[in-house]
């Protein structure tokens, strides 16, 4: 089944240029629990609350700050943050090739499929087969939605997978852990042999269908059982969203960024912009001269009077 292209760009290494489209490779399958008020079965939403006063505040009163000390913050404006965004190049720039086993699993974060576009199939296949035969992966940098990522480009069956990686300072070192050294544990040859034999007996092919999210399956089975028994509650969604809901404000910000940050005369924070300009008043008609008969509507009104 065809999937939506999330991003279009190109893989680049040396003088090679491979046009590709980015497709999501995963889907979230967890249980999505909604908050409900048990007294009325009304949906419960999230609020922006001042932690000191406990009062809800609107988005225009919120600024972004970075803590630099105990109770000390540096406040950054929206323009300052946007100026620091990395430049979007639409390029997956391979900077180095490394052995497949050199990247620890702890650095892997999120995979995406890459598919060739614009007659890039041949060079796409060439890179995929070269990586497979050499046992290498490409380390690349890419900007997706104003955020720069480190990524590993690797073959996976017929596809090339772009796996976003965590940056080096995002993975904690193991220095502070009390980890045993193999030499200090005095592991005997017989123990090693039995452990290897057990591993061999439990070894099998990789098949993801053999493993299930048992919690999700049990919860969904319980939900289905209750639904079939008629044990359901009716939840009425509010007809009107709050005037300053996050959805409306986020959409306004996106529209302003699409227009290059230009605001209309009525687009100031907290001000609604009318969809149509008010109709101009028609110029006042001159009164007919004395002795002349009024025409049209005016004549009918006088006659009726």
Buried (B, 14 or more C-beta within 10 A) or exposed (E): EEEEEEBEBBBBBEEEEBBBBBBEBEEEEEEEEEEEEEEEEBEEEEEEEEEEEEEEEEBEEEEEEEEEEEEEEEEBEEEEEEEEEEEBEEBBBBEEBEEBEEBEEEBEBBBBBBBBBEEBEEBBBEBBEEBBEEEBBBBBBBBBEEEEBBBBBBBBEEBBBBBBBBEEEEEEEEEEEEEEEEEEEEEEEEEEEEEEEEEEEEEEEEEEEEEEEEEEEEBEEEEEEEEEEEEEEEEEEEEEEEEBEEEBBEEBEEEBEEEEEEEEEEBEEEEEEEEEEEEEEEEEEEEEEEEEEEEEEEEEEEEEE
